[in-house]
Each structure stands twice: as structure tokens, then as C-alpha cells.
Amino acid sequence: MYLRLSRTRVHRAREDEVVEALGTWIATRHRPQGLLDLVFARRLTDDDRVEHVTASLWSDRESMIDGLGPGWDRPTGLIPSVA
């Protein structure tokens, strides 16, 4: 099994936009082959930001690469950034 962690930091004032983008992203996606679990978490930081952490659990490396697409190995958030 493969576990991939990613995190994104946003200002607290923009968190609603990130949550909305996440909901849209989940609603429009199909579960990739080999994705066993997906967990989203958040925490407040000392600099008035919110850190979103995503943990995805994959059955094997090939499924993870296929599911995440090109650039799977570069640091990135799982959902599109909110500028």
C-alpha cells in the first residue's frame, strides 16, 4: 500500500472558497482505480491560516500514479488552489 500526504495553507478568510472547491471537486470526480481511502483534515496555524491536509491510501504505486496523473510526485494540494 502507498500513502500520499499533501497539504495546503490558506488564510482563514478564504477557507470557505477552499471548502466549496473541494465539494465541487469531489462531486465531479469518479473514484480512481486503486484508491482505498481518502481523508481530509484541517488545523489552525499561529499565523491566522488554515492548513488542509489530505491523506490518500492506494493499493499500489501504479494505481497512485494513474489516479494522480502527471506530476504525482511533486508537492501539491489535491484540489485546485484558491488564489
Residue pairs with C-beta under 8 A, 6 or more apart in sequence:
1 36
1 57
1 58
1 59
1 60
2 57
2 58
2 59
2 60
2 61
2 64
3 55
3 56
3 57
3 58
4 55
4 56
4 58
4 64
4 68
4 72
5 53
5 54
5 55
6 53
6 54
6 75
6 76
6 77
6 78
7 51
7 52
7 53
7 54
7 77
8 18
8 51
8 52
8 77
8 79
8 81
9 45
9 49
9 50
9 51
9 52
10 17
10 18
10 49
10 50
10 52
10 82
11 48
11 49
11 50
12 44
12 48
12 49
12 50
14 82
15 42
15 50
17 82
18 50
18 52
18 79
18 82
21 79
21 80
21 82
22 40
22 52
22 79
25 78
25 79
25 80
32 63
32 66
32 67
33 63
33 66
33 67
34 58
34 59
34 60
34 62
34 63
34 64
34 66
34 67
35 56
35 57
35 58
35 59
35 63
35 67
36 57
36 58
36 59
37 55
37 56
37 57
38 54
38 55
38 56
38 57
39 54
39 55
39 56
40 52
40 53
40 54
41 52
41 53
41 54
41 55
42 50
42 51
42 52
42 53
43 50
43 51
43 53
44 50
44 51
45 51
52 77
54 77
54 78
54 79
56 64
56 67
56 78
58 64
58 67
64 72
65 72
